[in-house]
């Protein structure tokens, strides 16, 4: 099973968990990452994920996420696919999704992911037949996940 976690998902375990929703999402992301680490799921990453990760001003968090991505990625959609990804992203953007988010979705689509995991409310509203777009907690609480 191929899974793409976007930047929001990777960052969720580092968010302040005053709300139950944030705490559950953080724990769910960590569980998904554990399943990836033991080989139950295949992690898909992209040049856009790396780019956004590199923009983080929080050095320790950035290094931790980058290390995880480097260690466990099974399929990488690289910069050599940029033109194709941005073409797909243009179609996705017509539904109101922002450019970087559309590139994440396009990369996951190109890699034929089964699931796209995000905590971004706007992205969770986007619908496609290409893959399931779910929050981390929905991944574990729906029959699709």
C-alpha positions as a Markdown table, in Angstrom:
| # | Residue | x | y | z |
|---|---|---|---|---|
| 1 | Unk | 0.0 | 0.0 | 0.0 |
| 2 | Unk | 1.5 | 3.3 | -1.1 |
| 3 | Unk | 1.1 | 6.3 | 1.2 |
| 4 | Unk | 2.0 | 10.0 | 0.7 |
| 5 | Unk | 2.2 | 12.1 | 3.9 |
| 6 | Unk | 2.2 | 15.8 | 3.1 |
| 7 | Unk | 4.2 | 18.4 | 5.0 |
| 8 | Unk | 1.3 | 19.2 | 7.3 |
| 9 | Unk | 1.1 | 15.5 | 8.3 |
| 10 | Unk | 4.8 | 15.2 | 8.9 |
| 11 | Unk | 4.7 | 18.3 | 11.1 |
| 12 | Unk | 1.6 | 17.3 | 13.1 |
| 13 | Unk | 3.5 | 15.4 | 15.8 |
| 14 | Unk | 5.5 | 18.6 | 16.6 |
| 15 | Unk | 2.4 | 20.7 | 17.0 |
| 16 | Unk | 1.1 | 21.8 | 20.4 |
| 17 | Unk | -1.6 | 19.3 | 21.3 |
| 18 | Unk | -4.0 | 21.3 | 23.4 |
| 19 | Unk | -6.9 | 20.0 | 21.3 |
| 20 | Unk | -7.9 | 16.4 | 21.3 |
| 21 | Unk | -8.1 | 16.5 | 17.4 |
| 22 | Unk | -4.5 | 17.6 | 17.2 |
| 23 | Unk | -3.4 | 15.0 | 19.7 |
| 24 | Unk | -5.2 | 12.2 | 17.9 |
| 25 | Unk | -3.8 | 13.3 | 14.5 |
| 26 | Unk | -0.3 | 13.5 | 16.0 |
| 27 | Unk | -0.6 | 10.0 | 17.4 |
| 28 | Unk | -2.0 | 8.7 | 14.2 |
| 29 | Unk | 0.8 | 10.1 | 12.1 |
| 30 | Unk | 3.3 | 8.5 | 14.4 |
| 31 | Unk | 1.5 | 5.2 | 14.1 |
| 32 | Unk | 1.5 | 5.5 | 10.3 |
| 33 | Unk | 5.2 | 6.2 | 10.4 |
| 34 | Unk | 5.8 | 3.2 | 12.5 |
| 35 | Unk | 3.9 | 1.0 | 10.0 |
| 36 | Unk | 6.0 | 2.5 | 7.3 |
| 37 | Unk | 9.2 | 1.8 | 9.2 |
| 38 | Unk | 8.4 | -1.9 | 9.7 |
| 39 | Unk | 7.4 | -2.3 | 6.0 |
| 40 | Unk | 3.6 | -2.5 | 6.2 |
| 41 | Unk | 3.2 | 0.6 | 4.0 |
| 42 | Unk | 5.4 | 2.1 | 1.3 |
| 43 | Unk | 6.2 | 5.8 | 1.8 |
| 44 | Unk | 6.1 | 8.0 | -1.3 |
| 45 | Unk | 7.8 | 11.4 | -1.2 |
| 46 | Unk | 8.5 | 14.1 | -3.7 |
| 47 | Unk | 10.7 | 17.0 | -4.6 |
| 48 | Unk | 8.0 | 19.4 | -3.2 |
| 49 | Unk | 8.0 | 17.6 | 0.1 |
| 50 | Unk | 11.7 | 18.0 | 0.4 |
| 51 | Unk | 11.5 | 21.6 | -0.7 |
| 52 | Unk | 8.9 | 22.5 | 1.9 |
| 53 | Unk | 10.8 | 20.6 | 4.6 |
| 54 | Unk | 14.0 | 22.6 | 3.8 |
| 55 | Unk | 12.0 | 25.8 | 4.3 |
| 56 | Unk | 11.3 | 25.0 | 8.0 |
| 57 | Unk | 13.0 | 27.4 | 10.4 |
| 58 | Unk | 13.1 | 24.7 | 13.0 |
| 59 | Unk | 16.4 | 22.9 | 12.5 |
| 60 | Unk | 15.9 | 19.9 | 14.7 |
| 61 | Unk | 12.4 | 19.2 | 13.4 |
| 62 | Unk | 13.6 | 19.7 | 9.8 |
| 63 | Unk | 16.5 | 17.3 | 10.3 |
| 64 | Unk | 14.3 | 14.7 | 11.9 |
| 65 | Unk | 11.7 | 14.8 | 9.1 |
| 66 | Unk | 14.3 | 14.8 | 6.4 |
| 67 | Unk | 16.1 | 11.8 | 8.0 |
| 68 | Unk | 12.8 | 9.8 | 8.2 |
| 69 | Unk | 12.0 | 10.6 | 4.5 |
| 70 | Unk | 15.5 | 9.6 | 3.4 |
| 71 | Unk | 15.5 | 6.4 | 5.3 |
| 72 | Unk | 12.0 | 5.1 | 4.5 |
| 73 | Unk | 11.0 | 6.4 | 1.1 |
| 74 | Unk | 10.3 | 3.6 | -1.3 |
| 75 | Unk | 9.2 | 5.7 | -4.2 |
| 76 | Unk | 10.4 | 9.3 | -4.9 |
| 77 | Unk | 8.9 | 11.6 | -7.5 |
| 78 | Unk | 11.9 | 13.8 | -8.3 |
| 79 | Unk | 12.5 | 17.2 | -9.9 |
| 80 | Unk | 13.0 | 15.5 | -13.3 |
| 81 | Unk | 9.2 | 15.1 | -13.2 |
| 82 | Unk | 8.5 | 18.7 | -12.5 |
| 83 | Unk | 6.9 | 19.6 | -15.8 |
| 84 | Unk | 4.5 | 16.7 | -15.7 |
| 85 | Unk | 3.7 | 17.3 | -12.0 |
| 86 | Unk | 3.0 | 21.0 | -12.6 |
| 87 | Unk | 0.8 | 20.1 | -15.6 |
| 88 | Unk | -1.3 | 17.8 | -13.4 |
| 89 | Unk | -1.2 | 20.4 | -10.6 |
| 90 | Unk | -2.8 | 23.0 | -12.9 |
| 91 | Unk | -5.8 | 20.8 | -13.3 |
| 92 | Unk | -6.0 | 20.2 | -9.5 |
| 93 | Unk | -5.7 | 24.0 | -8.9 |
| 94 | Unk | -8.8 | 24.6 | -10.9 |
| 95 | Unk | -10.7 | 23.3 | -7.9 |
| 96 | Unk | -9.2 | 25.9 | -5.6 |
| 97 | Unk | -6.2 | 23.9 | -4.3 |
| 98 | Unk | -3.0 | 26.0 | -3.9 |
| 99 | Unk | 0.0 | 25.4 | -6.0 |
| 100 | Unk | 2.3 | 23.6 | -3.6 |
| 101 | Unk | -0.5 | 21.4 | -2.3 |
| 102 | Unk | -1.5 | 20.6 | -5.9 |
| 103 | Unk | 2.0 | 19.5 | -6.6 |
| 104 | Unk | 1.9 | 17.2 | -3.6 |
| 105 | Unk | -1.3 | 15.7 | -4.9 |
| 106 | Unk | 0.0 | 15.4 | -8.4 |
| 107 | Unk | 3.2 | 13.7 | -7.2 |
| 108 | Unk | 1.1 | 11.2 | -5.2 |
| 109 | Unk | -1.1 | 10.6 | -8.2 |
| 110 | Unk | 1.9 | 10.1 | -10.5 |
| 111 | Unk | 3.3 | 7.5 | -8.0 |
| 112 | Unk | -0.2 | 5.8 | -7.9 |
| 113 | Unk | -0.6 | 6.2 | -4.2 |
| 114 | Unk | -3.5 | 4.5 | -2.5 |
| 115 | Unk | -3.7 | 7.1 | 0.2 |
| 116 | Unk | -2.8 | 10.8 | 0.6 |
| 117 | Unk | -2.6 | 11.8 | 4.3 |
| 118 | Unk | -3.0 | 15.4 | 5.3 |
| 119 | Unk | -4.2 | 17.6 | 8.2 |
| 120 | Unk | -5.0 | 20.5 | 5.8 |
| 121 | Unk | -8.7 | 21.1 | 5.9 |
| 122 | Unk | -8.8 | 22.5 | 2.4 |
| 123 | Unk | -7.0 | 19.5 | 1.0 |
| 124 | Unk | -9.3 | 17.2 | 2.8 |
| 125 | Unk | -12.2 | 18.7 | 0.8 |
| 126 | Unk | -10.6 | 17.8 | -2.6 |
| 127 | Unk | -12.0 | 14.7 | -4.1 |
| 128 | Unk | -10.4 | 12.4 | -6.7 |
| 129 | Unk | -10.8 | 8.9 | -8.0 |
| 130 | Unk | -7.0 | 8.5 | -8.1 |
| 131 | Unk | -6.6 | 7.9 | -4.3 |
| 132 | Unk | -8.2 | 8.4 | -0.9 |
| 133 | Unk | -7.4 | 11.7 | 0.7 |
| 134 | Unk | -7.7 | 11.3 | 4.5 |
| 135 | Unk | -6.7 | 12.9 | 7.8 |
| 136 | Unk | -4.4 | 10.7 | 9.9 |
| 137 | Unk | -7.2 | 9.7 | 12.2 |
| 138 | Unk | -9.6 | 9.0 | 9.3 |
| 139 | Unk | -7.0 | 6.6 | 7.9 |
| 140 | Unk | -7.5 | 4.4 | 11.0 |
| 141 | Unk | -11.3 | 5.0 | 11.4 |
| 142 | Unk | -12.6 | 4.5 | 7.9 |
| 143 | Unk | -13.0 | 1.2 | 6.2 |
| 144 | Unk | -10.7 | 2.4 | 3.4 |
| 145 | Unk | -7.7 | 2.8 | 5.7 |
